[in-house]
Every structure is written in structure tokens, then in C-alpha cells.
């Protein structure tokens, strides 16, 4: 593909000397797990995201699982979430023993619809798990009001939203916890896997720190081989932490570049029979993906591919219709907005290393292809 949807290789090549030095320093240090790079990364990302604490783990999925467990979510509880996202949100809820309860999305931004969430609350509801999808923050104000009204926990999935803001605050300022992913294609991506839990409550922070390391605690004053909880083995290694610290120096610049690319796309694709992203005025949208909606989505994707422009569907199936989650009892038609989005959404190339020529080519190719399908 001449112009891919994402290109982490280009980013890593541009930083190869800095990354090599960082990796060599870790090798020389002999400290590979829970070392100084991990501790510094935790504090640096917490500051950027407006949170009191950051606790690094070994994947975004583990971040969700451990955050839910630390918030006290478990068997018999219900957690309301979205069916239009990556599978990890639903997966994490089930892994801690709780039941996912889906609510529909807002068609304008693909995020969980607060009004539909409130209609799903029962006596068993313990938490809400909204996703800041594609880099656009969910309605943090509405979810805060719902959580206070019904005494619910809120854990945000911010895997696609590092650096995003809502009402002038970073994503870590909201809810009981927010989770991040450092998968290589994310806005801040490692050279491997990684994740983080952001928290503002010291109790949740301490429990996450314990759970990520086999449930170790200090019941006797010495945490070595003393266990407060049944935990996990989920520690971000020093190599990934060092790589991420190098890249963290560029995250604001990269996010600003994404916004500039998105602005060109929006201005140049206006007037076509497709829906473009609508950044909300209260949000700082960092465009992890640039998502459009088009009724003949698959035909459009095929035309783009034939002409050398990559695109990708995030996500082709709403989770309530996935085979693994059919036992939850949902059926087609239960969440019409999520189902419609799954049939129409297409993501265009979006990464900071796109050249002006690449951007012009994407715009011209999308315009030509879409007009042929009208």
C-alpha cells in the first residue's frame, strides 16, 4: 500500500538514534523490571494526563482488568459499556467476573450515549466503562453526574486518547480510573506492548500497584513475599518504559500534527456525501483515527486500496453480535446506532509522518472514489 493507515516504522526510524541510546542505557543498567524509567514514565504521563498517579502495566487490556478489580468490580456486578469499540473493554469486565451491559452510542462521535446508559442502570449496576473513541473524549460531565446520582464507579478506557482533554482537563482527571495503551500503533506507541492505569485516589493507586505484582502488600511492614490480594503479573519492562519516555517528548507535537491533518481532511472533503468527524468544542480531540461514515463503505475502501490509499474499519462488528458474546443475550437491532456505525465507518490514513503530498493524494483519492459511488 503506497499510503498506509498507520506507519509506526516511519516514526521509529526517525528516532532510531535516540531509541538505540535509551535501550543501550537499560542494558548497561542491569535494571529491567520496575526500574527508574518505569517510575519516571508513570509520573510524567500522570502529569500530562492531569492525574495524581500513574501505574504502568504490560498492556492496555491488563490496565482495564486491573483498574476494574482495583475499583472493587467483581462477580454479581454489572458494568455498562459500549458495543462499538475494541473487544478489550467487554473482555476485561468478564475476566473480573462481572457482566457487561451494553448501551448504544451517540452517532455524532461514536461514544457511549449517557442518556442510554442511564436507562440501563439496575440494582446490580456497579460501574460505567466509557471509551474515549478515536481520540475524542466521551461526555465526562454527563458521566460524572450519572455516577454521583447513582453511586457508581466510572472507569474510562483512554487507550486511544493520550493527550486528549475534556473541559480543559486531561483524561486522567475524570472518573475513578482511566486506562491507557502503548500498543505500537497508538499516539504514544512502544516497540512492543504496554499500558497504564491513571488514578486520583491513593487507595485505588495502591491496590493497582499491588495487583500488578501478584498482589504483594505490606501487611507485616515488609511487602516482600507478603500478599494482600490475588493478583496478576503485569509489569511494564524497562525497555518499553525507556522507549516511551523518548517518544513522550514528542507527543504534543505529534498530536498537534494530527489535528492539522484532520483540519485539512475536514476542509477538503466537505460537501461529499459522507459524514466527517465533528470535534466537540469542550474537547481537545487528538485524532487517533480519522473516521468517516459512508453508506457504501466497503466499496469505497476497495476503490481506495486499488488506488494505493490505505483505509481500515474500526470496528466491523458491534460486540453484542460477536460469537463469543452471544451468550449475553443480545440480538441484531438492540443497538441500532452501534450497528449502523459498524456498517459505515471507515478510517483514513492518520499519522504524524504523513507528507503534504500524501495528504493531498488521500484527499483527491477519497473525493474521486466517493463521487464515483454516488
Secondary structure, 3 states (H helix, E strand, C coil): CCECCCCHHHHHHHCHHHHHHHHHHHHHHCCCECCHHHHHHHHHHHHHCCCCEEEEECCHHHHHHHHHHHCCCCCCCEEEEECCCCCHHHHHHHHCCCEEEEECECCCCCCECHHHHHHCCCCCEEEEECECHHHCCCCHHHHHHHHHHHCCEEEEECCCCCCCEECCEEHHHCCCEEEEECCCCCCCCCCCCCEEEEECCHHHHHHHHHHHECCECCCCCCCCCCECCCCCECCCEHHHHHHHHHHHCCHHHHHHHHHHHHHHHHHHHCCCCCECCCCCCCEECCCCCEEEECCCHHHHHHHHHHCCECEECCCCCCHHHCHHHHHHCCCCCCCHHHHHHHHHEEEECCCCCCCHHHHHHHHHHHHHHHHHCC
